[in-house]
Amino acid sequence: MRFWAYHGCLEREKKDGNLFLVDFKGEIDMRKAAETDNLDDTVNYGAIYDLVKSEMEIPSDLLEHVAGRIVKSIRNSFPEFTRFSVRISKRRPPVGGPVQWSRITLTSEQ
């Protein structure tokens, strides 16, 4: 998922924004959906996107905080996931040297 968002500790990051990528990986029992071909028997990935989008719209200083909010929201909204992870990547973070991306990953097990 790609978002233009305003996360960071520096004022220019909060003002100008940056490109962020969010990767979601989840584990769930999919046997029923594999048999029925029915969306009601699995997770609606569009709903996960909407949830992530809502959290990405709330500015935070730290990527860890954004990821923590996303993990909490997914855990509360989709208890059927037995395990999942959220990775957030920030393009060209201001670290004083050439860097393409900074990334953090949070994992949740239920």
Chimera marker file (.cmm) of the C-alpha trace (Angstrom):
<marker_set name="trace">
<marker id="1" x="0.000" y="0.000" z="0.000" r="1" g="1" b="0" radius="0.5"/>
<marker id="2" x="1.323" y="3.457" z="-0.884" r="1" g="1" b="0" radius="0.5"/>
<marker id="3" x="0.543" y="6.614" z="1.036" r="1" g="1" b="0" radius="0.5"/>
<marker id="4" x="1.695" y="10.213" z="1.120" r="1" g="1" b="0" radius="0.5"/>
<marker id="5" x="1.762" y="10.976" z="4.829" r="1" g="1" b="0" radius="0.5"/>
<marker id="6" x="3.220" y="13.353" z="7.406" r="1" g="1" b="0" radius="0.5"/>
<marker id="7" x="5.131" y="11.181" z="9.862" r="1" g="1" b="0" radius="0.5"/>
<marker id="8" x="8.470" y="12.241" z="11.308" r="1" g="1" b="0" radius="0.5"/>
<marker id="9" x="10.172" y="14.160" z="14.085" r="1" g="1" b="0" radius="0.5"/>
<marker id="10" x="11.318" y="17.100" z="11.952" r="1" g="1" b="0" radius="0.5"/>
<marker id="11" x="9.066" y="20.051" z="11.140" r="1" g="1" b="0" radius="0.5"/>
<marker id="12" x="9.730" y="19.727" z="7.397" r="1" g="1" b="0" radius="0.5"/>
<marker id="13" x="8.561" y="16.088" z="7.499" r="1" g="1" b="0" radius="0.5"/>
<marker id="14" x="5.350" y="17.189" z="9.178" r="1" g="1" b="0" radius="0.5"/>
<marker id="15" x="4.879" y="20.020" z="6.667" r="1" g="1" b="0" radius="0.5"/>
<marker id="16" x="6.025" y="18.479" z="3.369" r="1" g="1" b="0" radius="0.5"/>
<marker id="17" x="5.199" y="14.818" z="3.928" r="1" g="1" b="0" radius="0.5"/>
<marker id="18" x="6.834" y="11.786" z="2.368" r="1" g="1" b="0" radius="0.5"/>
<marker id="19" x="6.096" y="8.544" z="0.564" r="1" g="1" b="0" radius="0.5"/>
<marker id="20" x="5.380" y="5.542" z="2.793" r="1" g="1" b="0" radius="0.5"/>
<marker id="21" x="4.819" y="1.907" z="1.891" r="1" g="1" b="0" radius="0.5"/>
<marker id="22" x="2.836" y="-0.391" z="4.179" r="1" g="1" b="0" radius="0.5"/>
<marker id="23" x="3.068" y="-4.157" z="3.764" r="1" g="1" b="0" radius="0.5"/>
<marker id="24" x="0.602" y="-6.428" z="5.527" r="1" g="1" b="0" radius="0.5"/>
<marker id="25" x="1.102" y="-10.167" z="5.878" r="1" g="1" b="0" radius="0.5"/>
<marker id="26" x="-1.429" y="-12.280" z="7.749" r="1" g="1" b="0" radius="0.5"/>
<marker id="27" x="-2.108" y="-15.890" z="8.633" r="1" g="1" b="0" radius="0.5"/>
<marker id="28" x="-5.679" y="-17.143" z="8.782" r="1" g="1" b="0" radius="0.5"/>
<marker id="29" x="-7.474" y="-20.423" z="8.219" r="1" g="1" b="0" radius="0.5"/>
<marker id="30" x="-8.556" y="-20.189" z="4.574" r="1" g="1" b="0" radius="0.5"/>
<marker id="31" x="-9.857" y="-23.709" z="4.063" r="1" g="1" b="0" radius="0.5"/>
<marker id="32" x="-13.520" y="-22.690" z="3.960" r="1" g="1" b="0" radius="0.5"/>
<marker id="33" x="-12.929" y="-19.863" z="1.447" r="1" g="1" b="0" radius="0.5"/>
<marker id="34" x="-10.866" y="-22.233" z="-0.682" r="1" g="1" b="0" radius="0.5"/>
<marker id="35" x="-13.908" y="-24.498" z="-0.911" r="1" g="1" b="0" radius="0.5"/>
<marker id="36" x="-16.738" y="-21.954" z="-1.222" r="1" g="1" b="0" radius="0.5"/>
<marker id="37" x="-15.201" y="-19.121" z="-3.277" r="1" g="1" b="0" radius="0.5"/>
<marker id="38" x="-17.277" y="-16.773" z="-1.078" r="1" g="1" b="0" radius="0.5"/>
<marker id="39" x="-15.940" y="-13.454" z="0.250" r="1" g="1" b="0" radius="0.5"/>
<marker id="40" x="-17.969" y="-13.942" z="3.444" r="1" g="1" b="0" radius="0.5"/>
<marker id="41" x="-15.704" y="-16.905" z="4.277" r="1" g="1" b="0" radius="0.5"/>
<marker id="42" x="-12.462" y="-14.910" z="4.298" r="1" g="1" b="0" radius="0.5"/>
<marker id="43" x="-11.110" y="-11.452" z="5.067" r="1" g="1" b="0" radius="0.5"/>
<marker id="44" x="-12.083" y="-8.482" z="2.935" r="1" g="1" b="0" radius="0.5"/>
<marker id="45" x="-8.681" y="-7.033" z="2.034" r="1" g="1" b="0" radius="0.5"/>
<marker id="46" x="-10.329" y="-3.768" z="1.029" r="1" g="1" b="0" radius="0.5"/>
<marker id="47" x="-11.411" y="-3.347" z="4.649" r="1" g="1" b="0" radius="0.5"/>
<marker id="48" x="-7.804" y="-3.856" z="5.775" r="1" g="1" b="0" radius="0.5"/>
<marker id="49" x="-6.674" y="-1.200" z="3.293" r="1" g="1" b="0" radius="0.5"/>
<marker id="50" x="-9.287" y="1.240" z="4.613" r="1" g="1" b="0" radius="0.5"/>
<marker id="51" x="-8.158" y="0.633" z="8.178" r="1" g="1" b="0" radius="0.5"/>
<marker id="52" x="-4.477" y="1.169" z="7.292" r="1" g="1" b="0" radius="0.5"/>
<marker id="53" x="-5.345" y="4.302" z="5.301" r="1" g="1" b="0" radius="0.5"/>
<marker id="54" x="-7.195" y="5.778" z="8.285" r="1" g="1" b="0" radius="0.5"/>
<marker id="55" x="-4.221" y="5.204" z="10.584" r="1" g="1" b="0" radius="0.5"/>
<marker id="56" x="-1.728" y="6.572" z="8.032" r="1" g="1" b="0" radius="0.5"/>
<marker id="57" x="-3.717" y="9.823" z="7.920" r="1" g="1" b="0" radius="0.5"/>
<marker id="58" x="-2.921" y="10.487" z="11.601" r="1" g="1" b="0" radius="0.5"/>
<marker id="59" x="0.549" y="12.098" z="11.866" r="1" g="1" b="0" radius="0.5"/>
<marker id="60" x="3.057" y="10.554" z="14.275" r="1" g="1" b="0" radius="0.5"/>
<marker id="61" x="6.680" y="11.273" z="15.087" r="1" g="1" b="0" radius="0.5"/>
<marker id="62" x="7.702" y="7.607" z="14.997" r="1" g="1" b="0" radius="0.5"/>
<marker id="63" x="7.067" y="4.837" z="12.484" r="1" g="1" b="0" radius="0.5"/>
<marker id="64" x="6.856" y="2.488" z="15.459" r="1" g="1" b="0" radius="0.5"/>
<marker id="65" x="3.860" y="4.439" z="16.756" r="1" g="1" b="0" radius="0.5"/>
<marker id="66" x="2.071" y="4.325" z="13.406" r="1" g="1" b="0" radius="0.5"/>
<marker id="67" x="2.726" y="0.587" z="13.088" r="1" g="1" b="0" radius="0.5"/>
<marker id="68" x="1.546" y="0.029" z="16.659" r="1" g="1" b="0" radius="0.5"/>
<marker id="69" x="-1.758" y="1.774" z="15.932" r="1" g="1" b="0" radius="0.5"/>
<marker id="70" x="-2.223" y="-0.263" z="12.749" r="1" g="1" b="0" radius="0.5"/>
<marker id="71" x="-1.476" y="-3.530" z="14.571" r="1" g="1" b="0" radius="0.5"/>
<marker id="72" x="-3.929" y="-2.653" z="17.349" r="1" g="1" b="0" radius="0.5"/>
<marker id="73" x="-6.666" y="-1.736" z="14.860" r="1" g="1" b="0" radius="0.5"/>
<marker id="74" x="-6.201" y="-4.920" z="12.824" r="1" g="1" b="0" radius="0.5"/>
<marker id="75" x="-6.143" y="-7.060" z="15.974" r="1" g="1" b="0" radius="0.5"/>
<marker id="76" x="-9.389" y="-5.449" z="17.179" r="1" g="1" b="0" radius="0.5"/>
<marker id="77" x="-11.161" y="-5.562" z="13.809" r="1" g="1" b="0" radius="0.5"/>
<marker id="78" x="-9.955" y="-8.932" z="12.520" r="1" g="1" b="0" radius="0.5"/>
<marker id="79" x="-9.572" y="-11.378" z="15.428" r="1" g="1" b="0" radius="0.5"/>
<marker id="80" x="-9.545" y="-14.290" z="12.965" r="1" g="1" b="0" radius="0.5"/>
<marker id="81" x="-5.869" y="-13.627" z="12.150" r="1" g="1" b="0" radius="0.5"/>
<marker id="82" x="-3.694" y="-16.000" z="14.147" r="1" g="1" b="0" radius="0.5"/>
<marker id="83" x="-0.543" y="-14.064" z="13.286" r="1" g="1" b="0" radius="0.5"/>
<marker id="84" x="0.194" y="-11.013" z="11.196" r="1" g="1" b="0" radius="0.5"/>
<marker id="85" x="2.848" y="-8.400" z="10.570" r="1" g="1" b="0" radius="0.5"/>
<marker id="86" x="2.885" y="-4.806" z="9.423" r="1" g="1" b="0" radius="0.5"/>
<marker id="87" x="5.968" y="-3.293" z="7.793" r="1" g="1" b="0" radius="0.5"/>
<marker id="88" x="6.214" y="0.445" z="7.193" r="1" g="1" b="0" radius="0.5"/>
<marker id="89" x="8.865" y="1.884" z="4.871" r="1" g="1" b="0" radius="0.5"/>
<marker id="90" x="9.725" y="5.573" z="4.679" r="1" g="1" b="0" radius="0.5"/>
<marker id="91" x="11.421" y="6.911" z="1.553" r="1" g="1" b="0" radius="0.5"/>
<marker id="92" x="14.716" y="8.795" z="1.937" r="1" g="1" b="0" radius="0.5"/>
<marker id="93" x="14.595" y="9.428" z="5.694" r="1" g="1" b="0" radius="0.5"/>
<marker id="94" x="16.580" y="12.477" z="6.884" r="1" g="1" b="0" radius="0.5"/>
<marker id="95" x="19.495" y="10.668" z="8.522" r="1" g="1" b="0" radius="0.5"/>
<marker id="96" x="22.461" y="12.728" z="7.312" r="1" g="1" b="0" radius="0.5"/>
<marker id="97" x="23.538" y="10.451" z="4.490" r="1" g="1" b="0" radius="0.5"/>
<marker id="98" x="22.281" y="8.586" z="1.420" r="1" g="1" b="0" radius="0.5"/>
<marker id="99" x="19.544" y="6.138" z="2.407" r="1" g="1" b="0" radius="0.5"/>
<marker id="100" x="16.806" y="4.800" z="0.137" r="1" g="1" b="0" radius="0.5"/>
<marker id="101" x="14.361" y="3.596" z="2.807" r="1" g="1" b="0" radius="0.5"/>
<marker id="102" x="14.003" y="3.139" z="6.536" r="1" g="1" b="0" radius="0.5"/>
<marker id="103" x="11.758" y="0.238" z="7.600" r="1" g="1" b="0" radius="0.5"/>
<marker id="104" x="10.227" y="-1.179" z="10.736" r="1" g="1" b="0" radius="0.5"/>
<marker id="105" x="8.149" y="-4.332" z="11.201" r="1" g="1" b="0" radius="0.5"/>
<marker id="106" x="5.757" y="-5.187" z="14.032" r="1" g="1" b="0" radius="0.5"/>
<marker id="107" x="4.304" y="-8.665" z="14.434" r="1" g="1" b="0" radius="0.5"/>
<marker id="108" x="1.214" y="-9.728" z="16.364" r="1" g="1" b="0" radius="0.5"/>
<marker id="109" x="0.275" y="-13.236" z="17.445" r="1" g="1" b="0" radius="0.5"/>
<marker id="110" x="-3.145" y="-13.993" z="18.899" r="1" g="1" b="0" radius="0.5"/>
<link id1="1" id2="2" r="1" g="1" b="0" radius="0.2"/>
<link id1="2" id2="3" r="1" g="1" b="0" radius="0.2"/>
<link id1="3" id2="4" r="1" g="1" b="0" radius="0.2"/>
<link id1="4" id2="5" r="1" g="1" b="0" radius="0.2"/>
<link id1="5" id2="6" r="1" g="1" b="0" radius="0.2"/>
<link id1="6" id2="7" r="1" g="1" b="0" radius="0.2"/>
<link id1="7" id2="8" r="1" g="1" b="0" radius="0.2"/>
<link id1="8" id2="9" r="1" g="1" b="0" radius="0.2"/>
<link id1="9" id2="10" r="1" g="1" b="0" radius="0.2"/>
<link id1="10" id2="11" r="1" g="1" b="0" radius="0.2"/>
<link id1="11" id2="12" r="1" g="1" b="0" radius="0.2"/>
<link id1="12" id2="13" r="1" g="1" b="0" radius="0.2"/>
<link id1="13" id2="14" r="1" g="1" b="0" radius="0.2"/>
<link id1="14" id2="15" r="1" g="1" b="0" radius="0.2"/>
<link id1="15" id2="16" r="1" g="1" b="0" radius="0.2"/>
<link id1="16" id2="17" r="1" g="1" b="0" radius="0.2"/>
<link id1="17" id2="18" r="1" g="1" b="0" radius="0.2"/>
<link id1="18" id2="19" r="1" g="1" b="0" radius="0.2"/>
<link id1="19" id2="20" r="1" g="1" b="0" radius="0.2"/>
<link id1="20" id2="21" r="1" g="1" b="0" radius="0.2"/>
<link id1="21" id2="22" r="1" g="1" b="0" radius="0.2"/>
<link id1="22" id2="23" r="1" g="1" b="0" radius="0.2"/>
<link id1="23" id2="24" r="1" g="1" b="0" radius="0.2"/>
<link id1="24" id2="25" r="1" g="1" b="0" radius="0.2"/>
<link id1="25" id2="26" r="1" g="1" b="0" radius="0.2"/>
<link id1="26" id2="27" r="1" g="1" b="0" radius="0.2"/>
<link id1="27" id2="28" r="1" g="1" b="0" radius="0.2"/>
<link id1="28" id2="29" r="1" g="1" b="0" radius="0.2"/>
<link id1="29" id2="30" r="1" g="1" b="0" radius="0.2"/>
<link id1="30" id2="31" r="1" g="1" b="0" radius="0.2"/>
<link id1="31" id2="32" r="1" g="1" b="0" radius="0.2"/>
<link id1="32" id2="33" r="1" g="1" b="0" radius="0.2"/>
<link id1="33" id2="34" r="1" g="1" b="0" radius="0.2"/>
<link id1="34" id2="35" r="1" g="1" b="0" radius="0.2"/>
<link id1="35" id2="36" r="1" g="1" b="0" radius="0.2"/>
<link id1="36" id2="37" r="1" g="1" b="0" radius="0.2"/>
<link id1="37" id2="38" r="1" g="1" b="0" radius="0.2"/>
<link id1="38" id2="39" r="1" g="1" b="0" radius="0.2"/>
<link id1="39" id2="40" r="1" g="1" b="0" radius="0.2"/>
<link id1="40" id2="41" r="1" g="1" b="0" radius="0.2"/>
<link id1="41" id2="42" r="1" g="1" b="0" radius="0.2"/>
<link id1="42" id2="43" r="1" g="1" b="0" radius="0.2"/>
<link id1="43" id2="44" r="1" g="1" b="0" radius="0.2"/>
<link id1="44" id2="45" r="1" g="1" b="0" radius="0.2"/>
<link id1="45" id2="46" r="1" g="1" b="0" radius="0.2"/>
<link id1="46" id2="47" r="1" g="1" b="0" radius="0.2"/>
<link id1="47" id2="48" r="1" g="1" b="0" radius="0.2"/>
<link id1="48" id2="49" r="1" g="1" b="0" radius="0.2"/>
<link id1="49" id2="50" r="1" g="1" b="0" radius="0.2"/>
<link id1="50" id2="51" r="1" g="1" b="0" radius="0.2"/>
<link id1="51" id2="52" r="1" g="1" b="0" radius="0.2"/>
<link id1="52" id2="53" r="1" g="1" b="0" radius="0.2"/>
<link id1="53" id2="54" r="1" g="1" b="0" radius="0.2"/>
<link id1="54" id2="55" r="1" g="1" b="0" radius="0.2"/>
<link id1="55" id2="56" r="1" g="1" b="0" radius="0.2"/>
<link id1="56" id2="57" r="1" g="1" b="0" radius="0.2"/>
<link id1="57" id2="58" r="1" g="1" b="0" radius="0.2"/>
<link id1="58" id2="59" r="1" g="1" b="0" radius="0.2"/>
<link id1="59" id2="60" r="1" g="1" b="0" radius="0.2"/>
<link id1="60" id2="61" r="1" g="1" b="0" radius="0.2"/>
<link id1="61" id2="62" r="1" g="1" b="0" radius="0.2"/>
<link id1="62" id2="63" r="1" g="1" b="0" radius="0.2"/>
<link id1="63" id2="64" r="1" g="1" b="0" radius="0.2"/>
<link id1="64" id2="65" r="1" g="1" b="0" radius="0.2"/>
<link id1="65" id2="66" r="1" g="1" b="0" radius="0.2"/>
<link id1="66" id2="67" r="1" g="1" b="0" radius="0.2"/>
<link id1="67" id2="68" r="1" g="1" b="0" radius="0.2"/>
<link id1="68" id2="69" r="1" g="1" b="0" radius="0.2"/>
<link id1="69" id2="70" r="1" g="1" b="0" radius="0.2"/>
<link id1="70" id2="71" r="1" g="1" b="0" radius="0.2"/>
<link id1="71" id2="72" r="1" g="1" b="0" radius="0.2"/>
<link id1="72" id2="73" r="1" g="1" b="0" radius="0.2"/>
<link id1="73" id2="74" r="1" g="1" b="0" radius="0.2"/>
<link id1="74" id2="75" r="1" g="1" b="0" radius="0.2"/>
<link id1="75" id2="76" r="1" g="1" b="0" radius="0.2"/>
<link id1="76" id2="77" r="1" g="1" b="0" radius="0.2"/>
<link id1="77" id2="78" r="1" g="1" b="0" radius="0.2"/>
<link id1="78" id2="79" r="1" g="1" b="0" radius="0.2"/>
<link id1="79" id2="80" r="1" g="1" b="0" radius="0.2"/>
<link id1="80" id2="81" r="1" g="1" b="0" radius="0.2"/>
<link id1="81" id2="82" r="1" g="1" b="0" radius="0.2"/>
<link id1="82" id2="83" r="1" g="1" b="0" radius="0.2"/>
<link id1="83" id2="84" r="1" g="1" b="0" radius="0.2"/>
<link id1="84" id2="85" r="1" g="1" b="0" radius="0.2"/>
<link id1="85" id2="86" r="1" g="1" b="0" radius="0.2"/>
<link id1="86" id2="87" r="1" g="1" b="0" radius="0.2"/>
<link id1="87" id2="88" r="1" g="1" b="0" radius="0.2"/>
<link id1="88" id2="89" r="1" g="1" b="0" radius="0.2"/>
<link id1="89" id2="90" r="1" g="1" b="0" radius="0.2"/>
<link id1="90" id2="91" r="1" g="1" b="0" radius="0.2"/>
<link id1="91" id2="92" r="1" g="1" b="0" radius="0.2"/>
<link id1="92" id2="93" r="1" g="1" b="0" radius="0.2"/>
<link id1="93" id2="94" r="1" g="1" b="0" radius="0.2"/>
<link id1="94" id2="95" r="1" g="1" b="0" radius="0.2"/>
<link id1="95" id2="96" r="1" g="1" b="0" radius="0.2"/>
<link id1="96" id2="97" r="1" g="1" b="0" radius="0.2"/>
<link id1="97" id2="98" r="1" g="1" b="0" radius="0.2"/>
<link id1="98" id2="99" r="1" g="1" b="0" radius="0.2"/>
<link id1="99" id2="100" r="1" g="1" b="0" radius="0.2"/>
<link id1="100" id2="101" r="1" g="1" b="0" radius="0.2"/>
<link id1="101" id2="102" r="1" g="1" b="0" radius="0.2"/>
<link id1="102" id2="103" r="1" g="1" b="0" radius="0.2"/>
<link id1="103" id2="104" r="1" g="1" b="0" radius="0.2"/>
<link id1="104" id2="105" r="1" g="1" b="0" radius="0.2"/>
<link id1="105" id2="106" r="1" g="1" b="0" radius="0.2"/>
<link id1="106" id2="107" r="1" g="1" b="0" radius="0.2"/>
<link id1="107" id2="108" r="1" g="1" b="0" radius="0.2"/>
<link id1="108" id2="109" r="1" g="1" b="0" radius="0.2"/>
<link id1="109" id2="110" r="1" g="1" b="0" radius="0.2"/>
</marker_set>
